Amino acid sequence: MTEGQWKQVQNTTHFIVEQQAKFEGQRAKNAAAADKRFAQAEKRLAGLERFADRATRAADRRMAKAEAETAELKAALRSLLQAMRRSAGNGKGKA
């Protein structure tokens, strides 16, 4: 191998090493940025989970209240219907 060929191999090797170092540096930056975005996404997801839990508990409370009110309304309507039936029955007997 001539001295010129040896110098060309050295230059090519140096260029490849520099390019690889640049690539690795960029890859490390990209990985760090991805890790940061992932951590932010995890925080947002945790916040959404807390919100969903609170909303579900609130909806459960409202549903339980509505069911109780519905039961009370049904009972009141039954009583009213029974009273109306008794009244209607008494009215027929008197007329």
MOPAC internal coordinates of N, CA, C and O (Angstrom, degrees):
PM7 1SCF
backbone

  N    0.0000 0     0.00 0     0.00 0    0    0    0
  C    1.4494 1     0.00 0     0.00 0    1    0    0
  C    1.5340 1   107.29 1     0.00 0    2    1    0
  O    1.2310 1   121.92 1   -45.43 1    3    2    1
  N    1.2927 1   113.93 1   134.57 1    3    2    1
  C    1.4645 1   118.33 1  -179.23 1    5    3    2
  C    1.5137 1   109.35 1   -81.48 1    6    5    3
  O    1.2310 1   122.26 1   -13.06 1    7    6    5
  N    1.3092 1   113.28 1   166.94 1    7    6    5
  C    1.4631 1   118.41 1   179.70 1    9    7    6
  C    1.5268 1   110.78 1   -63.74 1   10    9    7
  O    1.2310 1   119.75 1   142.93 1   11   10    9
  N    1.3203 1   118.09 1   -37.07 1   11   10    9
  C    1.4631 1   122.50 1   178.27 1   13   11   10
  C    1.5246 1   111.17 1   -65.21 1   14   13   11
  O    1.2310 1   120.75 1   139.14 1   15   14   13
  N    1.3291 1   116.18 1   -40.86 1   15   14   13
  C    1.4686 1   119.63 1   178.50 1   17   15   14
  C    1.5301 1   110.07 1   -67.05 1   18   17   15
  O    1.2310 1   121.12 1   139.36 1   19   18   17
  N    1.3310 1   115.46 1   -40.64 1   19   18   17
  C    1.4705 1   119.58 1   178.81 1   21   19   18
  C    1.5294 1   110.27 1   -61.58 1   22   21   19
  O    1.2310 1   120.57 1   137.26 1   23   22   21
  N    1.3313 1   116.52 1   -42.74 1   23   22   21
  C    1.4702 1   120.93 1   179.63 1   25   23   22
  C    1.5365 1   109.74 1   -63.98 1   26   25   23
  O    1.2310 1   120.39 1   141.75 1   27   26   25
  N    1.3274 1   116.86 1   -38.25 1   27   26   25
  C    1.4595 1   120.81 1   179.53 1   29   27   26
  C    1.5368 1   110.10 1   -65.47 1   30   29   27
  O    1.2310 1   119.95 1   138.88 1   31   30   29
  N    1.3373 1   117.70 1   -41.12 1   31   30   29
  C    1.4658 1   121.60 1   177.30 1   33   31   30
  C    1.5240 1   109.82 1   -63.26 1   34   33   31
  O    1.2310 1   120.43 1   137.45 1   35   34   33
  N    1.3349 1   116.77 1   -42.55 1   35   34   33
  C    1.4715 1   120.20 1   179.05 1   37   35   34
  C    1.5265 1   110.57 1   -62.80 1   38   37   35
  O    1.2310 1   120.59 1   135.01 1   39   38   37
  N    1.3221 1   116.48 1   -44.99 1   39   38   37
  C    1.4728 1   120.22 1  -179.95 1   41   39   38
  C    1.5314 1   110.83 1   -62.90 1   42   41   39
  O    1.2310 1   120.75 1   136.53 1   43   42   41
  N    1.3189 1   116.16 1   -43.47 1   43   42   41
  C    1.4624 1   120.13 1   179.04 1   45   43   42
  C    1.5237 1   110.71 1   -63.21 1   46   45   43
  O    1.2310 1   120.61 1   135.54 1   47   46   45
  N    1.3240 1   116.44 1   -44.46 1   47   46   45
  C    1.4691 1   121.14 1   178.35 1   49   47   46
  C    1.5255 1   110.68 1   -62.04 1   50   49   47
  O    1.2310 1   120.41 1   136.53 1   51   50   49
  N    1.3324 1   116.82 1   -43.47 1   51   50   49
  C    1.4618 1   121.22 1   178.85 1   53   51   50
  C    1.5357 1   110.17 1   -61.35 1   54   53   51
  O    1.2310 1   120.59 1   136.18 1   55   54   53
  N    1.3264 1   116.47 1   -43.82 1   55   54   53
  C    1.4651 1   121.12 1   179.33 1   57   55   54
  C    1.5356 1   110.81 1   -61.39 1   58   57   55
  O    1.2310 1   120.49 1   134.47 1   59   58   57
  N    1.3250 1   116.66 1   -45.53 1   59   58   57
  C    1.4706 1   120.99 1   179.93 1   61   59   58
  C    1.5194 1   110.88 1   -61.96 1   62   61   59
  O    1.2310 1   120.40 1   136.51 1   63   62   61
  N    1.3192 1   116.83 1   -43.49 1   63   62   61
  C    1.4720 1   120.87 1   179.54 1   65   63   62
  C    1.5260 1   110.50 1   -63.29 1   66   65   63
  O    1.2310 1   120.20 1   136.87 1   67   66   65
  N    1.3385 1   117.23 1   -43.13 1   67   66   65
  C    1.4661 1   120.25 1   178.19 1   69   67   66
  C    1.5273 1   111.66 1   -62.72 1   70   69   67
  O    1.2310 1   120.58 1   136.41 1   71   70   69
  N    1.3260 1   116.51 1   -43.59 1   71   70   69
  C    1.4571 1   120.07 1   179.24 1   73   71   70
  C    1.5226 1   111.75 1   -63.57 1   74   73   71
  O    1.2310 1   120.92 1   139.57 1   75   74   73
  N    1.3143 1   115.85 1   -40.43 1   75   74   73
  C    1.4596 1   120.16 1   178.31 1   77   75   74
  C    1.5245 1   110.58 1   -64.79 1   78   77   75
  O    1.2310 1   120.15 1   139.62 1   79   78   77
  N    1.3251 1   117.31 1   -40.38 1   79   78   77
  C    1.4664 1   120.96 1   178.29 1   81   79   78
  C    1.5267 1   110.24 1   -63.57 1   82   81   79
  O    1.2310 1   120.31 1   136.97 1   83   82   81
  N    1.3469 1   117.01 1   -43.03 1   83   82   81
  C    1.4689 1   120.07 1   177.90 1   85   83   82
  C    1.5252 1   110.15 1   -61.93 1   86   85   83
  O    1.2310 1   121.01 1   135.55 1   87   86   85
  N    1.3158 1   115.68 1   -44.45 1   87   86   85
  C    1.4579 1   120.48 1   179.88 1   89   87   86
  C    1.5210 1   110.72 1   -60.56 1   90   89   87
  O    1.2310 1   120.12 1   133.60 1   91   90   89
  N    1.3139 1   117.37 1   -46.40 1   91   90   89
  C    1.4713 1   121.27 1   179.98 1   93   91   90
  C    1.5193 1   111.08 1   -63.50 1   94   93   91
  O    1.2310 1   120.55 1   140.39 1   95   94   93
  N    1.3308 1   116.55 1   -39.61 1   95   94   93
  C    1.4686 1   120.11 1   177.62 1   97   95   94
  C    1.5144 1   111.23 1   -62.20 1   98   97   95
  O    1.2310 1   120.65 1   135.38 1   99   98   97
  N    1.3183 1   116.36 1   -44.62 1   99   98   97
  C    1.4667 1   120.38 1   179.05 1  101   99   98
  C    1.5227 1   110.87 1   -66.34 1  102  101   99
  O    1.2310 1   120.85 1   140.92 1  103  102  101
  N    1.3425 1   115.99 1   -39.08 1  103  102  101
  C    1.4540 1   120.13 1   178.69 1  105  103  102
  C    1.5264 1   110.28 1   -62.26 1  106  105  103
  O    1.2310 1   120.43 1   139.27 1  107  106  105
  N    1.3199 1   116.77 1   -40.73 1  107  106  105
  C    1.4656 1   120.70 1   178.86 1  109  107  106
  C    1.5266 1   110.61 1   -64.92 1  110  109  107
  O    1.2310 1   120.41 1   138.98 1  111  110  109
  N    1.3466 1   116.82 1   -41.02 1  111  110  109
  C    1.4661 1   119.83 1   177.83 1  113  111  110
  C    1.5302 1   110.53 1   -63.65 1  114  113  111
  O    1.2310 1   120.84 1   136.15 1  115  114  113
  N    1.3173 1   116.00 1   -43.85 1  115  114  113
  C    1.4682 1   120.19 1   179.47 1  117  115  114
  C    1.5223 1   111.05 1   -62.55 1  118  117  115
  O    1.2310 1   120.78 1   138.84 1  119  118  117
  N    1.3360 1   116.11 1   -41.16 1  119  118  117
  C    1.4655 1   120.03 1   179.26 1  121  119  118
  C    1.5247 1   110.55 1   -64.19 1  122  121  119
  O    1.2310 1   120.43 1   138.47 1  123  122  121
  N    1.3293 1   116.78 1   -41.53 1  123  122  121
  C    1.4664 1   120.43 1   179.27 1  125  123  122
  C    1.5266 1   110.36 1   -64.34 1  126  125  123
  O    1.2310 1   120.53 1   138.28 1  127  126  125
  N    1.3355 1   116.59 1   -41.72 1  127  126  125
  C    1.4648 1   120.02 1   178.90 1  129  127  126
  C    1.5224 1   110.51 1   -65.30 1  130  129  127
  O    1.2310 1   120.29 1   139.67 1  131  130  129
  N    1.3196 1   117.05 1   -40.33 1  131  130  129
  C    1.4613 1   120.58 1   178.61 1  133  131  130
  C    1.5276 1   110.69 1   -65.05 1  134  133  131
  O    1.2310 1   120.33 1   139.22 1  135  134  133
  N    1.3226 1   116.98 1   -40.78 1  135  134  133
  C    1.4681 1   120.72 1   177.78 1  137  135  134
  C    1.5293 1   110.45 1   -61.52 1  138  137  135
  O    1.2310 1   120.82 1   138.76 1  139  138  137
  N    1.3350 1   116.03 1   -41.24 1  139  138  137
  C    1.4632 1   120.08 1   179.79 1  141  139  138
  C    1.5296 1   110.37 1   -64.86 1  142  141  139
  O    1.2310 1   120.53 1   135.15 1  143  142  141
  N    1.3405 1   116.60 1   -44.85 1  143  142  141
  C    1.4662 1   119.37 1   178.75 1  145  143  142
  C    1.5265 1   111.00 1   -63.75 1  146  145  143
  O    1.2310 1   120.45 1   141.86 1  147  146  145
  N    1.3147 1   116.75 1   -38.14 1  147  146  145
  C    1.4603 1   120.55 1   179.24 1  149  147  146
  C    1.5312 1   110.49 1   -64.39 1  150  149  147
  O    1.2310 1   120.42 1   137.26 1  151  150  149
  N    1.3225 1   116.81 1   -42.74 1  151  150  149
  C    1.4705 1   120.32 1   178.74 1  153  151  150
  C    1.5302 1   110.45 1   -62.96 1  154  153  151
  O    1.2310 1   120.48 1   139.10 1  155  154  153
  N    1.3332 1   116.68 1   -40.90 1  155  154  153
  C    1.4651 1   119.80 1   177.66 1  157  155  154
  C    1.5227 1   110.93 1   -64.47 1  158  157  155
  O    1.2310 1   120.57 1   139.30 1  159  158  157
  N    1.3216 1   116.52 1   -40.70 1  159  158  157
  C    1.4654 1   120.09 1   178.92 1  161  159  158
  C    1.5221 1   110.79 1   -64.37 1  162  161  159
  O    1.2310 1   120.46 1   141.29 1  163  162  161
  N    1.3247 1   116.73 1   -38.71 1  163  162  161
  C    1.4705 1   119.76 1   177.57 1  165  163  162
  C    1.5256 1   110.83 1   -62.83 1  166  165  163
  O    1.2310 1   120.32 1   139.00 1  167  166  165
  N    1.3365 1   116.99 1   -41.00 1  167  166  165
  C    1.4670 1   120.23 1   178.38 1  169  167  166
  C    1.5210 1   110.68 1   -63.47 1  170  169  167
  O    1.2310 1   120.88 1   136.13 1  171  170  169
  N    1.3419 1   115.92 1   -43.87 1  171  170  169
  C    1.4708 1   118.72 1   179.02 1  173  171  170
  C    1.5126 1   110.81 1   -64.09 1  174  173  171
  O    1.2310 1   120.19 1   139.56 1  175  174  173
  N    1.3146 1   117.23 1   -40.44 1  175  174  173
  C    1.4647 1   120.73 1   179.04 1  177  175  174
  C    1.5239 1   110.90 1   -63.33 1  178  177  175
  O    1.2310 1   120.49 1   138.45 1  179  178  177
  N    1.3228 1   116.67 1   -41.55 1  179  178  177
  C    1.4631 1   119.87 1   178.08 1  181  179  178
  C    1.5296 1   110.11 1   -62.12 1  182  181  179
  O    1.2310 1   120.48 1   139.38 1  183  182  181
  N    1.3265 1   116.70 1   -40.62 1  183  182  181
  C    1.4619 1   120.22 1   177.22 1  185  183  182
  C    1.5233 1   111.90 1   -63.51 1  186  185  183
  O    1.2310 1   120.89 1   138.92 1  187  186  185
  N    1.3181 1   115.90 1   -41.08 1  187  186  185
  C    1.4690 1   119.21 1   177.57 1  189  187  186
  C    1.5171 1   111.45 1   -65.46 1  190  189  187
  O    1.2310 1   120.34 1   142.32 1  191  190  189
  N    1.3171 1   116.95 1   -37.68 1  191  190  189
  C    1.4694 1   119.66 1   177.78 1  193  191  190
  C    1.5193 1   110.84 1   -64.46 1  194  193  191
  O    1.2310 1   120.27 1   138.36 1  195  194  193
  N    1.3374 1   117.09 1   -41.64 1  195  194  193
  C    1.4705 1   119.67 1   177.50 1  197  195  194
  C    1.5234 1   110.56 1   -63.31 1  198  197  195
  O    1.2310 1   120.52 1   137.65 1  199  198  197
  N    1.3388 1   116.61 1   -42.35 1  199  198  197
  C    1.4607 1   120.62 1   178.65 1  201  199  198
  C    1.5233 1   110.44 1   -62.24 1  202  201  199
  O    1.2310 1   120.34 1   135.16 1  203  202  201
  N    1.3255 1   116.95 1   -44.84 1  203  202  201
  C    1.4693 1   120.83 1  -179.80 1  205  203  202
  C    1.5269 1   110.61 1   -62.52 1  206  205  203
  O    1.2310 1   120.24 1   139.80 1  207  206  205
  N    1.3261 1   117.15 1   -40.20 1  207  206  205
  C    1.4709 1   120.13 1   177.67 1  209  207  206
  C    1.5214 1   111.12 1   -62.04 1  210  209  207
  O    1.2310 1   120.68 1   133.99 1  211  210  209
  N    1.3487 1   116.31 1   -46.01 1  211  210  209
  C    1.4691 1   119.44 1   179.55 1  213  211  210
  C    1.5247 1   110.80 1   -63.54 1  214  213  211
  O    1.2310 1   120.62 1   136.70 1  215  214  213
  N    1.3289 1   116.41 1   -43.30 1  215  214  213
  C    1.4681 1   120.02 1  -179.56 1  217  215  214
  C    1.5219 1   110.80 1   -64.12 1  218  217  215
  O    1.2310 1   120.16 1   140.75 1  219  218  217
  N    1.3267 1   117.30 1   -39.25 1  219  218  217
  C    1.4662 1   120.69 1   179.18 1  221  219  218
  C    1.5244 1   110.88 1   -65.92 1  222  221  219
  O    1.2310 1   120.56 1   136.28 1  223  222  221
  N    1.3309 1   116.54 1   -43.72 1  223  222  221
  C    1.4756 1   119.12 1   178.27 1  225  223  222
  C    1.5246 1   111.04 1   -62.40 1  226  225  223
  O    1.2310 1   120.54 1   138.43 1  227  226  225
  N    1.3346 1   116.57 1   -41.57 1  227  226  225
  C    1.4681 1   120.12 1   179.30 1  229  227  226
  C    1.5298 1   110.36 1   -64.82 1  230  229  227
  O    1.2310 1   120.49 1   137.86 1  231  230  229
  N    1.3186 1   116.66 1   -42.14 1  231  230  229
  C    1.4717 1   120.12 1   178.55 1  233  231  230
  C    1.5256 1   110.37 1   -64.87 1  234  233  231
  O    1.2310 1   120.07 1   140.80 1  235  234  233
  N    1.3218 1   117.46 1   -39.20 1  235  234  233
  C    1.4685 1   120.51 1   177.58 1  237  235  234
  C    1.5285 1   110.97 1   -62.44 1  238  237  235
  O    1.2310 1   120.90 1   138.81 1  239  238  237
  N    1.3434 1   115.88 1   -41.19 1  239  238  237
  C    1.4704 1   118.92 1   178.60 1  241  239  238
  C    1.5284 1   110.46 1   -64.52 1  242  241  239
  O    1.2310 1   120.63 1   135.83 1  243  242  241
  N    1.3274 1   116.41 1   -44.17 1  243  242  241
  C    1.4783 1   118.94 1   179.38 1  245  243  242
  C    1.5236 1   110.97 1   -63.97 1  246  245  243
  O    1.2310 1   120.21 1   140.81 1  247  246  245
  N    1.3165 1   117.21 1   -39.19 1  247  246  245
  C    1.4692 1   120.51 1   179.58 1  249  247  246
  C    1.5234 1   110.33 1   -64.88 1  250  249  247
  O    1.2310 1   120.35 1   136.58 1  251  250  249
  N    1.3266 1   116.93 1   -43.42 1  251  250  249
  C    1.4675 1   119.89 1   178.98 1  253  251  250
  C    1.5289 1   110.41 1   -62.26 1  254  253  251
  O    1.2310 1   120.63 1   138.94 1  255  254  253
  N    1.3277 1   116.40 1   -41.06 1  255  254  253
  C    1.4657 1   120.22 1   178.73 1  257  255  254
  C    1.5255 1   110.29 1   -64.30 1  258  257  255
  O    1.2310 1   120.58 1   136.58 1  259  258  257
  N    1.3279 1   116.50 1   -43.42 1  259  258  257
  C    1.4648 1   120.10 1   179.71 1  261  259  258
  C    1.5228 1   111.04 1   -64.26 1  262  261  259
  O    1.2310 1   120.11 1   140.86 1  263  262  261
  N    1.3243 1   117.39 1   -39.14 1  263  262  261
  C    1.4656 1   120.52 1   178.22 1  265  263  262
  C    1.5174 1   110.96 1   -64.73 1  266  265  263
  O    1.2310 1   120.41 1   139.02 1  267  266  265
  N    1.3346 1   116.83 1   -40.98 1  267  266  265
  C    1.4634 1   120.27 1   178.55 1  269  267  266
  C    1.5280 1   110.42 1   -65.12 1  270  269  267
  O    1.2310 1   120.67 1   137.30 1  271  270  269
  N    1.3413 1   116.32 1   -42.70 1  271  270  269
  C    1.4621 1   119.66 1   178.93 1  273  271  270
  C    1.5227 1   111.05 1   -65.10 1  274  273  271
  O    1.2310 1   120.60 1   142.47 1  275  274  273
  N    1.3269 1   116.46 1   -37.53 1  275  274  273
  C    1.4680 1   120.42 1   177.90 1  277  275  274
  C    1.5198 1   110.44 1   -64.31 1  278  277  275
  O    1.2310 1   120.30 1   138.09 1  279  278  277
  N    1.3186 1   117.02 1   -41.91 1  279  278  277
  C    1.4645 1   120.50 1   178.58 1  281  279  278
  C    1.5281 1   110.33 1   -63.17 1  282  281  279
  O    1.2310 1   120.59 1   137.91 1  283  282  281
  N    1.3333 1   116.48 1   -42.09 1  283  282  281
  C    1.4676 1   119.72 1   177.54 1  285  283  282
  C    1.5222 1   110.97 1   -63.02 1  286  285  283
  O    1.2310 1   120.51 1   137.71 1  287  286  285
  N    1.3242 1   116.63 1   -42.29 1  287  286  285
  C    1.4585 1   121.00 1  -179.87 1  289  287  286
  C    1.5308 1   110.58 1   -64.45 1  290  289  287
  O    1.2310 1   120.28 1   138.06 1  291  290  289
  N    1.3294 1   117.07 1   -41.94 1  291  290  289
  C    1.4647 1   120.03 1   177.70 1  293  291  290
  C    1.5190 1   110.95 1   -60.99 1  294  293  291
  O    1.2310 1   120.90 1   136.89 1  295  294  293
  N    1.3212 1   115.89 1   -43.11 1  295  294  293
  C    1.4689 1   119.70 1   179.57 1  297  295  294
  C    1.5222 1   110.27 1   -63.81 1  298  297  295
  O    1.2310 1   120.19 1   137.27 1  299  298  297
  N    1.3238 1   117.24 1   -42.73 1  299  298  297
  C    1.4667 1   120.28 1   179.68 1  301  299  298
  C    1.5268 1   110.63 1   -64.91 1  302  301  299
  O    1.2310 1   120.08 1   140.08 1  303  302  301
  N    1.3267 1   117.45 1   -39.92 1  303  302  301
  C    1.4606 1   120.77 1   178.68 1  305  303  302
  C    1.5263 1   111.44 1   -66.32 1  306  305  303
  O    1.2310 1   120.52 1   140.39 1  307  306  305
  N    1.3440 1   116.61 1   -39.61 1  307  306  305
  C    1.4717 1   119.42 1   176.70 1  309  307  306
  C    1.5237 1   110.65 1   -60.40 1  310  309  307
  O    1.2310 1   121.23 1   135.08 1  311  310  309
  N    1.3319 1   115.25 1   -44.92 1  311  310  309
  C    1.4675 1   119.58 1   179.42 1  313  311  310
  C    1.5205 1   110.94 1   -61.90 1  314  313  311
  O    1.2310 1   121.00 1   137.02 1  315  314  313
  N    1.3294 1   115.70 1   -42.98 1  315  314  313
  C    1.4543 1   119.93 1   179.79 1  317  315  314
  C    1.5273 1   110.50 1   -63.78 1  318  317  315
  O    1.2310 1   119.94 1   135.26 1  319  318  317
  N    1.3209 1   117.73 1   -44.74 1  319  318  317
  C    1.4639 1   121.03 1   178.85 1  321  319  318
  C    1.5324 1   111.43 1   -62.58 1  322  321  319
  O    1.2310 1   120.60 1   138.60 1  323  322  321
  N    1.3282 1   116.46 1   -41.40 1  323  322  321
  C    1.4581 1   119.69 1   178.45 1  325  323  322
  C    1.5271 1   110.57 1   -62.98 1  326  325  323
  O    1.2310 1   120.88 1   137.72 1  327  326  325
  N    1.3176 1   115.92 1   -42.28 1  327  326  325
  C    1.4676 1   119.77 1   179.19 1  329  327  326
  C    1.5282 1   110.36 1   -64.86 1  330  329  327
  O    1.2310 1   120.70 1   139.53 1  331  330  329
  N    1.3285 1   116.26 1   -40.47 1  331  330  329
  C    1.4658 1   119.53 1   179.37 1  333  331  330
  C    1.5239 1   110.71 1   -66.50 1  334  333  331
  O    1.2310 1   120.00 1   140.98 1  335  334  333
  N    1.3260 1   117.61 1   -39.02 1  335  334  333
  C    1.4662 1   120.88 1   178.20 1  337  335  334
  C    1.5323 1   110.71 1   -64.65 1  338  337  335
  O    1.2310 1   121.24 1   136.43 1  339  338  337
  N    1.3327 1   115.24 1   -43.57 1  339  338  337
  C    1.4756 1   118.62 1   178.38 1  341  339  338
  C    1.5233 1   110.08 1   -62.66 1  342  341  339
  O    1.2310 1   121.42 1   137.25 1  343  342  341
  N    1.3182 1   114.89 1   -42.75 1  343  342  341
  C    1.4662 1   119.17 1  -179.29 1  345  343  342
  C    1.5255 1   110.44 1   -65.53 1  346  345  343
  O    1.2310 1   120.54 1   137.50 1  347  346  345
  N    1.3173 1   116.58 1   -42.50 1  347  346  345
  C    1.4633 1   120.25 1   179.46 1  349  347  346
  C    1.5225 1   110.32 1   -65.48 1  350  349  347
  O    1.2310 1   119.87 1   141.69 1  351  350  349
  N    1.3244 1   117.85 1   -38.31 1  351  350  349
  C    1.4571 1   121.62 1   177.43 1  353  351  350
  C    1.5075 1   111.38 1   -66.10 1  354  353  351
  O    1.2310 1   120.15 1   140.28 1  355  354  353
  N    1.3276 1   117.31 1   -39.72 1  355  354  353
  C    1.4661 1   120.81 1   178.78 1  357  355  354
  C    1.5087 1   110.93 1   -68.99 1  358  357  355
  O    1.2310 1   120.98 1   144.69 1  359  358  357
  N    1.3106 1   115.73 1   -35.31 1  359  358  357
  C    1.4563 1   119.64 1  -179.81 1  361  359  358
  C    1.5141 1   111.86 1   -66.34 1  362  361  359
  O    1.2310 1   119.35 1   143.76 1  363  362  361
  N    1.3244 1   118.84 1   -36.24 1  363  362  361
  C    1.4618 1   122.81 1  -178.93 1  365  363  362
  C    1.5213 1   110.09 1   -68.15 1  366  365  363
  O    1.2310 1   120.94 1   141.85 1  367  366  365
  N    1.2943 1   115.82 1   -38.15 1  367  366  365
  C    1.4584 1   119.37 1  -177.74 1  369  367  366
  C    1.5148 1   112.02 1   -69.46 1  370  369  367
  O    1.2310 1   119.49 1   149.41 1  371  370  369
  N    1.3334 1   118.58 1   -30.59 1  371  370  369
  C    1.4635 1   123.06 1  -177.49 1  373  371  370
  C    1.5161 1   112.82 1   -84.13 1  374  373  371
  O    1.2310 1   119.98 1   155.46 1  375  374  373
  N    1.2919 1   117.64 1   -24.54 1  375  374  373
  C    1.4613 1   119.88 1  -173.85 1  377  375  374
  C    1.4781 1   110.19 1   -78.70 1  378  377  375
  O    1.2310 1   120.10 1   180.00 1  379  378  377

